[in-house]
Amino acid sequence: MAGRSSKNIGGLAARRRRNIWIWVSAAAVVVVAVATAVVITVRPWTEEFRHGGLKIEAAPSPQAPSPQLAAASATAPAPSKLGLSTALGAVVSNPDLGSFSGSVTDAASGNVLWSKDTDKPIIPASTAKILTSAAALLVLPSDHRVTTKVVATPGSNTLVLVGGGDPTLTAQADGKGYYSDGPKLSDLVTQIRATGRTFSSILVDNSAYTGPTQAPGWDPADIAGGSWAPIESVMLDGGRVNPLVEYSPRTPTPALDAGRRLALSLGMDPAAVRTGSAPAAAATVAQVQSAPLHDRLTQMMTHSDDVLAETIGREIAVAAGAQPSFAGAAQATLTALNAAGFDTTGVVLHDNSGLSTDDRVPARLLNKILTEAAGAPAAAKAGSTQTTGTQSASVGGAAGTADDPLAPLLDYLPVGAGTGSLAYRFTTPKDHMAAGWVRAKTGTLSVSSALAGYVLDNDGRVLTFALMSNDRPPEASRPALDAVVATLRNCGCS
């Protein structure tokens, strides 16, 4: 989903300008006199001949574009509840929204400006990844990496591929798989060969994860449909059959397939690969590491990658001392949010991706996380109704700090009409005014559509929002949600 557009991103006045070169041509004129014909001839070896007789001006010197970034205005007029409610009146009454709940907040003050059934737990779809991303930022270092290793026991001719929970390993010949900066199977092969030892068989150790490989509420048909692979502790390109296609069919046996590909690369019989456990005395003969957490979170959120969400959820579980399973990861995520002061009342999580139709999350929680990431004042984070505050420079991008660890979350969100799962939204005449001005996490299931993120309104004020629709098909509810966000962008509601 690689659409790109010129854009102003969220709370930043950021614009990418495309220089369009204008070629100025002076046409050669052929003058024909009635009495005496005078013909201007063009020699065939000239530039003019090759361009149909046109005179070609020298091309202008190249110029590099220079995007300008600036924080959202700290003095932009604050929107009012009445103004916003009036502006939203028609679009939030659209029957295509179905069972609808939502919340909109002024990021600078933390004031909730508009809400509807905001405490009602509703199917979040992939907006649940906001919870996963927030919990990861709260409990893991941004440069956290996952290790995949190969071990062997002295005197043994069997290798054990030990999965550590990284689905981004690639076997592509050029090392460029689906995930940018993913580790390479070829590096494992090189290290194994460098030992000088001869091996004849491979075991695949999946013991890093416990419990079932799919969550309640998941549809097995989505494996062939390309949404997910069984969650195992080692995969190639997230289990994709075609590593370069986002929604390629996935394999039902990702860990074994990784072992078989390793066997092939080492000249072994892939049919002899089986699952097993690494011996206690086994020594590491090769290892590779994933990209740092912040890169994987960006990929997870931008492209709504379900497999990455589940494996990152297990990283959260391990850091919390919980079981690296669906249940353990979901509980560790809620525990991290509770510890940070977020009210998770009503939340039911069966996974960390939002694929489960049994998940429930209130819009209030999603919006609260985004408001805090945007730098709402401390009193507002605690639920204050204060009306003053300075717009945080973290809106639109900043590294997390001990006082504001969630700030990077804003950078992980797709850009409307620009990137990831929002690349082809906000492109119609009805909603294009929000293109480039909104960053938001999408959520789409057959029974649920959601959108949660932030947008700069027409007065230059940053508004965070969480909008959730259930019981309507996505082809109806998604345009209705986009219309709400476009109204927020177009609103001068002070």
Secondary structure as GFF3:
##gff-version 3
##sequence-region A 1 494
A	DSSP	beta_strand	25	26	.	.	.	ID=ss1
A	DSSP	alpha_helix	47	50	.	.	.	ID=ss2
A	DSSP	beta_strand	55	56	.	.	.	ID=ss3
A	DSSP	alpha_helix	81	88	.	.	.	ID=ss4
A	DSSP	three_ten_helix	91	93	.	.	.	ID=ss5
A	DSSP	three_ten_helix	95	97	.	.	.	ID=ss6
A	DSSP	beta_strand	99	106	.	.	.	ID=ss7
A	DSSP	beta_strand	112	116	.	.	.	ID=ss8
A	DSSP	beta_strand	121	122	.	.	.	ID=ss9
A	DSSP	three_ten_helix	125	128	.	.	.	ID=ss10
A	DSSP	alpha_helix	129	139	.	.	.	ID=ss11
A	DSSP	beta_strand	147	152	.	.	.	ID=ss12
A	DSSP	beta_strand	158	162	.	.	.	ID=ss13
A	DSSP	beta_strand	166	169	.	.	.	ID=ss14
A	DSSP	alpha_helix	185	194	.	.	.	ID=ss15
A	DSSP	beta_strand	201	205	.	.	.	ID=ss16
A	DSSP	alpha_helix	221	225	.	.	.	ID=ss17
A	DSSP	beta_strand	234	236	.	.	.	ID=ss18
A	DSSP	three_ten_helix	237	239	.	.	.	ID=ss19
A	DSSP	alpha_helix	254	265	.	.	.	ID=ss20
A	DSSP	three_ten_helix	270	272	.	.	.	ID=ss21
A	DSSP	beta_strand	274	275	.	.	.	ID=ss22
A	DSSP	beta_strand	283	289	.	.	.	ID=ss23
A	DSSP	alpha_helix	293	302	.	.	.	ID=ss24
A	DSSP	alpha_helix	306	320	.	.	.	ID=ss25
A	DSSP	alpha_helix	326	339	.	.	.	ID=ss26
A	DSSP	beta_strand	361	362	.	.	.	ID=ss27
A	DSSP	alpha_helix	363	373	.	.	.	ID=ss28
A	DSSP	alpha_helix	378	381	.	.	.	ID=ss29
A	DSSP	alpha_helix	409	412	.	.	.	ID=ss30
A	DSSP	three_ten_helix	420	422	.	.	.	ID=ss31
A	DSSP	three_ten_helix	432	434	.	.	.	ID=ss32
A	DSSP	beta_strand	438	445	.	.	.	ID=ss33
A	DSSP	beta_strand	448	456	.	.	.	ID=ss34
A	DSSP	beta_strand	462	470	.	.	.	ID=ss35
A	DSSP	alpha_helix	474	490	.	.	.	ID=ss36
###
